[in-house]
Amino acid sequence: MRVLVTGGAGFIGANFVHSTIENHPDAEVTVLDKLTYAGNPDSIAGLDRVELVVGDIADADTVDPLVKDADVVVNFAAESHNDNSLNDPSPFIRTNIEGTFQILEAVRRHGTRLHHISTDEVYGDLEIDEPRKFAPGDPYKPSSPYSSSKGASDLLVRAWVRSFGVPATISNCSNNYGPYQHIEKFIPRTITNLIDGVRPRVYGTGEQVRDWIHVLDHNSAVWEIINKGRIGETYLIGANGEKNNLEVTKMILAEFGRDPDDFDHVNDRPGHDQRYAIDNSKLVEETGWQPSFQDFAAGLHNTVEWYKANEAWWRPQKEAVEAKYAKQGQ
């Protein structure tokens, strides 16, 4: 089985490559990654049966031969940081929209199976105390250039399935956490600050709710969809892990034996979504998938221990990340 993983040197993609090599001994993996700041070749270094191709998914000449040689394409490649999309939306348009178009055209030409990775942020947000969760048929109401560009990419996939018969599925996932996540993101930034003895920082009031899922569980769900999902369908991946940012910060502080109030509030992000929550019932009913980390505290402990043990992976990025946030007052 030949698997093309776009964005396979990024956080979720790299973990997908690791799990694919571990759980599919017949798989040969090609990773296509542009190696921007969020792509780190060290995340997949030393893995057998893995080839890294450095290139841009928006470049048709790069994408086409790789898709031709693949049995399945899993498209993780994306610009994915909301703050960065507010500062400069242009890379998000190129990668998330133009790049998805090039992948779709290539799988159309070669009849290759595609699974497209997206985000629950395309649905906008929910009220903090609203009883409902996001469902696959909900309308798209994105809040940022990032989520808008991902919503556009989803619509392209749906159109290519209907108009051209492209064999594709889509998944929209809630917030991932776990190994190899760039330290600009909330959980690894908090962990690495505490390793350095620095007080964590929380946007605004910290009451924003996210539906957290360990990256290993996300990727096991992706394989279930590839193997059992119905072509043209959208599946929502979540692990019923709703926590607000204050709760998560205090749980991480507890992992370090620190006082639960030992953090600072900083200026909130413009247009900050209030709550995400995933209804995963379609995924569970059609594939039988269940998360392995059903206890968020256990998954968080696993993540803290990984960052403690892998300082060599994240330390070279730390100074530049903190300097960037210092300029923004965050």
C-alpha positions as CSV (number, residue, x, y, z in Angstrom):
1,M,0.0,0.0,0.0
2,R,1.5,3.3,-1.1
3,V,0.3,6.3,1.0
4,L,0.9,9.9,0.1
5,V,0.7,12.1,3.2
6,T,0.7,15.8,2.4
7,G,1.8,18.0,5.3
8,G,3.4,14.9,6.8
9,A,6.1,16.8,8.6
10,G,3.6,18.9,10.5
11,F,2.0,18.1,13.9
12,I,-1.0,15.8,13.0
13,G,0.5,14.6,9.8
14,A,3.8,13.5,11.4
15,N,1.9,11.5,14.0
16,F,-0.2,10.0,11.2
17,V,3.0,8.8,9.5
18,H,4.3,7.3,12.8
19,S,1.0,5.4,13.4
20,T,0.8,4.3,9.7
21,I,4.3,2.8,9.8
22,E,3.6,1.2,13.2
23,N,0.2,-0.3,12.4
24,H,0.4,-1.0,8.7
25,P,3.5,-3.1,8.0
26,D,2.6,-3.3,4.3
27,A,2.6,0.5,3.9
28,E,5.2,2.7,2.1
29,V,4.7,6.4,2.9
30,T,5.7,9.4,0.8
31,V,5.5,12.7,2.7
32,L,5.1,15.9,0.7
33,D,5.8,18.9,2.9
34,K,6.8,22.5,2.1
35,L,8.8,22.6,5.4
36,T,7.5,26.0,6.4
37,Y,8.0,26.9,10.1
38,A,5.4,24.3,11.2
39,G,6.9,21.5,9.2
40,N,9.8,19.8,11.0
41,P,11.7,16.9,9.3
42,D,13.0,15.8,12.7
43,S,9.4,14.7,13.5
44,I,9.7,11.8,11.0
45,A,13.4,11.3,11.0
46,G,14.7,7.7,11.1
47,L,11.4,6.1,10.2
48,D,11.7,3.1,7.8
49,R,9.6,3.0,4.6
50,V,9.2,6.8,4.6
51,E,10.4,9.1,1.9
52,L,10.3,12.9,2.4
53,V,9.7,15.1,-0.7
54,V,10.1,18.8,0.0
55,G,7.6,20.7,-2.1
56,D,4.4,22.7,-2.4
57,I,1.0,21.2,-2.8
58,A,0.0,24.2,-4.9
59,D,2.6,23.2,-7.5
60,A,0.9,20.9,-10.0
61,D,4.2,19.5,-11.4
62,T,5.2,18.3,-7.9
63,V,1.9,16.9,-6.9
64,D,0.9,15.0,-10.0
65,P,3.6,12.3,-10.2
66,L,3.3,11.6,-6.4
67,V,-0.5,11.2,-6.7
68,K,0.0,8.9,-9.7
69,D,2.2,6.6,-7.7
70,A,-0.1,6.5,-4.6
71,D,-3.0,4.2,-3.7
72,V,-4.4,6.7,-1.2
73,V,-3.7,10.4,-0.5
74,V,-4.3,11.9,2.9
75,N,-4.2,15.7,2.8
76,F,-3.1,17.2,6.0
77,A,-1.2,20.1,4.4
78,A,-2.6,23.4,5.6
79,E,-1.7,26.7,7.1
80,S,-3.5,26.4,10.3
81,H,-2.8,29.1,12.9
82,N,-5.5,31.6,13.4
83,D,-3.2,34.4,14.7
84,N,-1.0,34.1,11.6
85,S,-4.1,34.2,9.3
86,L,-5.1,37.5,10.9
87,N,-1.6,39.0,10.3
88,D,-1.3,37.7,6.7
89,P,-4.1,35.7,5.0
90,S,-2.3,35.1,1.7
91,P,-0.4,31.9,2.6
92,F,-3.7,30.4,3.8
93,I,-5.4,31.1,0.4
94,R,-2.5,29.6,-1.5
95,T,-2.0,26.4,0.5
96,N,-5.5,25.7,1.8
97,I,-7.5,26.6,-1.4
98,E,-5.1,26.5,-4.4
99,G,-3.2,23.5,-2.9
100,T,-6.4,21.5,-2.4
101,F,-7.4,22.3,-6.0
102,Q,-4.1,20.9,-7.3
103,I,-4.5,17.7,-5.2
104,L,-8.1,17.3,-6.5
105,E,-7.1,17.7,-10.1
106,A,-4.3,15.1,-9.6
107,V,-6.6,12.5,-7.9
108,R,-9.2,13.2,-10.6
109,R,-6.7,12.4,-13.4
110,H,-5.4,9.2,-11.7
111,G,-8.5,7.9,-9.9
112,T,-6.7,7.9,-6.6
113,R,-8.5,7.6,-3.3
114,L,-8.4,10.9,-1.3
115,H,-9.1,11.7,2.3
116,H,-9.2,15.4,3.1
117,I,-8.4,16.7,6.6
118,S,-10.4,19.7,7.8
119,T,-11.4,21.5,11.0
120,D,-14.5,22.1,13.1
121,E,-13.7,25.8,12.9
122,V,-15.5,25.9,9.5
123,Y,-18.7,25.8,11.5
124,G,-18.0,29.0,13.4
125,D,-18.7,28.7,17.2
126,L,-21.3,27.8,19.7
127,E,-22.6,29.7,22.7
128,I,-20.8,28.6,25.9
129,D,-24.0,27.1,27.5
130,E,-25.6,25.9,24.2
131,P,-26.7,22.3,24.5
132,R,-26.0,21.3,20.9
133,K,-22.8,20.3,19.2
134,F,-21.5,20.6,15.6
135,A,-23.1,18.0,13.3
136,P,-21.9,17.1,9.7
137,G,-24.8,18.9,8.0
138,D,-24.4,22.2,9.8
139,P,-23.9,25.3,7.7
140,Y,-20.4,26.8,7.5
141,K,-19.9,30.1,9.4
142,P,-16.1,30.6,9.6
143,S,-14.7,33.4,11.7
144,S,-11.1,33.9,10.4
145,P,-9.1,33.8,7.2
146,Y,-7.9,30.4,8.4
147,S,-11.3,28.8,8.9
148,S,-12.7,30.4,5.8
149,S,-9.9,29.0,3.6
150,K,-10.5,25.5,5.1
151,G,-14.2,25.8,4.5
152,A,-13.5,26.7,0.9
153,S,-11.2,23.6,0.6
154,D,-14.0,21.4,1.9
155,L,-16.5,22.8,-0.6
156,L,-14.0,22.1,-3.4
157,V,-13.7,18.5,-2.4
158,R,-17.5,18.1,-2.3
159,A,-17.8,19.6,-5.7
160,W,-15.1,17.4,-7.3
161,V,-16.9,14.3,-5.8
162,R,-20.2,15.3,-7.2
163,S,-19.1,16.8,-10.6
164,F,-16.2,14.5,-11.4
165,G,-16.7,11.3,-9.3
166,V,-13.5,11.8,-7.3
167,P,-13.3,9.1,-4.6
168,A,-12.9,11.3,-1.6
169,T,-14.1,11.7,2.0
170,I,-13.7,14.6,4.5
171,S,-13.2,14.8,8.2
172,N,-13.6,17.8,10.4
173,C,-11.8,17.4,13.7
174,S,-11.8,19.2,17.0
175,N,-8.7,20.6,18.7
176,N,-5.8,18.1,18.7
177,Y,-3.0,17.8,21.3
178,G,-0.1,15.5,21.7
179,P,3.5,14.9,20.6
180,Y,5.2,17.0,17.9
181,Q,2.8,20.0,18.1
182,H,4.5,23.3,17.4
183,I,5.1,25.3,20.6
184,E,3.2,28.3,19.3
185,K,0.0,26.4,20.1
186,F,-1.8,26.7,23.4
187,I,-1.0,23.4,25.1
188,P,2.7,23.0,24.1
189,R,3.4,26.6,24.7
190,T,2.0,26.4,28.2
191,I,3.9,23.2,28.9
192,T,7.2,24.5,27.6
193,N,6.8,27.8,29.5
194,L,6.4,25.8,32.7
195,I,9.5,23.7,31.9
196,D,11.3,27.0,31.6
197,G,9.8,28.3,34.9
198,V,7.7,31.0,33.0
199,R,4.1,31.7,34.1
200,P,1.6,30.5,31.4
201,R,-0.5,33.1,29.5
202,V,-4.2,32.8,28.8
203,Y,-6.1,34.8,26.2
204,G,-8.8,37.1,27.6
205,T,-10.9,35.5,30.3
206,G,-9.9,31.9,29.3
207,E,-13.5,30.8,29.2
208,Q,-13.4,29.7,25.6
209,V,-14.3,26.0,25.3
210,R,-12.5,23.5,23.0
211,D,-13.3,19.9,22.4
212,W,-9.9,18.3,22.8
213,I,-8.8,15.0,21.2
214,H,-5.4,13.3,21.4
215,V,-3.7,13.2,18.0
216,L,-3.3,9.4,18.1
217,D,-7.1,9.1,18.4
218,H,-7.7,11.6,15.6
219,N,-5.4,9.5,13.3
220,S,-6.9,6.2,14.2
221,A,-10.3,7.7,13.2
222,V,-8.9,8.8,9.9
223,W,-7.8,5.3,9.1
224,E,-11.3,4.0,10.0
225,I,-12.8,6.5,7.6
226,I,-10.4,5.6,4.8
227,N,-11.2,1.9,5.3
228,K,-14.9,2.1,6.1
229,G,-16.2,5.6,5.3
230,R,-18.7,6.2,2.4
231,I,-17.3,8.1,-0.5
232,G,-18.5,11.7,-0.6
233,E,-19.4,11.8,3.1
234,T,-18.2,14.1,5.8
235,Y,-17.3,12.7,9.3
236,L,-16.8,14.7,12.5
237,I,-14.0,13.4,14.7
238,G,-14.2,14.3,18.4
239,A,-13.6,12.6,21.8
240,N,-16.1,14.4,24.0
241,G,-13.3,16.3,25.6
242,E,-14.8,19.7,26.2
243,K,-12.7,21.9,28.5
244,N,-12.3,25.7,28.6
245,N,-8.8,27.2,28.4
246,L,-8.7,28.0,32.1
247,E,-9.4,24.4,33.0
248,V,-6.7,23.2,30.7
249,T,-4.2,25.7,32.0
250,K,-4.9,24.7,35.6
251,M,-4.6,21.0,34.7
252,I,-1.1,21.6,33.2
253,L,-0.1,23.7,36.2
254,A,-1.1,20.7,38.4
255,E,1.2,18.4,36.4
256,F,4.1,20.7,37.4
257,G,3.0,21.0,41.0
258,R,2.2,24.7,40.6
259,D,-0.5,26.8,42.1
260,P,-3.7,26.8,39.9
261,D,-3.7,30.6,39.7
262,D,-0.1,30.9,38.7
263,F,-0.8,32.3,35.2
264,D,-1.3,35.7,33.5
265,H,-4.2,37.0,31.4
266,V,-3.2,38.6,28.1
267,N,-5.1,40.5,25.4
268,D,-7.7,38.3,23.7
269,R,-7.4,37.4,20.0
270,P,-9.7,39.3,17.6
271,G,-12.8,37.3,16.7
272,H,-12.0,34.5,19.2
273,D,-14.5,31.7,18.8
274,Q,-16.3,30.9,22.1
275,R,-17.0,27.1,22.0
276,Y,-16.4,24.2,19.7
277,A,-18.1,20.8,20.3
278,I,-18.2,17.7,18.1
279,D,-21.1,15.3,17.6
280,N,-19.1,12.2,16.6
281,S,-22.1,9.8,16.4
282,K,-22.0,9.4,12.6
283,L,-18.4,8.3,12.8
284,V,-19.0,5.9,15.7
285,E,-22.1,4.4,14.2
286,E,-20.7,3.8,10.7
287,T,-17.1,2.7,11.6
288,G,-17.2,1.5,15.2
289,W,-14.4,3.9,16.1
290,Q,-13.7,4.8,19.8
291,P,-10.9,7.0,21.2
292,S,-8.2,5.3,23.3
293,F,-7.7,8.4,25.5
294,Q,-11.2,8.8,26.8
295,D,-9.8,10.5,29.9
296,F,-8.4,14.0,28.9
297,A,-6.3,14.1,32.0
298,A,-4.5,10.9,31.0
299,G,-3.9,12.2,27.5
300,L,-2.6,15.5,28.9
301,H,-0.2,13.7,31.2
302,N,1.1,11.7,28.3
303,T,1.7,15.0,26.4
304,V,3.4,16.8,29.3
305,E,5.8,13.8,29.7
306,W,6.6,13.8,26.0
307,Y,7.6,17.5,26.0
308,K,9.7,17.0,29.1
309,A,11.5,14.1,27.4
310,N,11.9,15.7,24.0
311,E,13.4,19.1,24.7
312,A,15.9,18.7,21.9
313,W,12.9,18.7,19.4
314,W,11.3,21.9,20.6
315,R,14.1,24.0,22.2
316,P,15.4,25.4,18.9
317,Q,12.0,27.0,18.2
318,K,11.3,28.5,21.7
319,E,13.2,31.8,21.6
320,A,11.7,32.9,18.3
321,V,8.2,31.9,19.3
322,E,8.3,33.9,22.6
323,A,9.9,36.9,20.9
324,K,7.0,37.0,18.4
325,Y,4.3,36.8,21.1
326,A,6.1,39.4,23.2
327,K,5.8,41.9,20.3
328,Q,2.0,41.2,20.3
329,G,1.7,41.7,24.1
330,Q,0.8,38.0,24.5
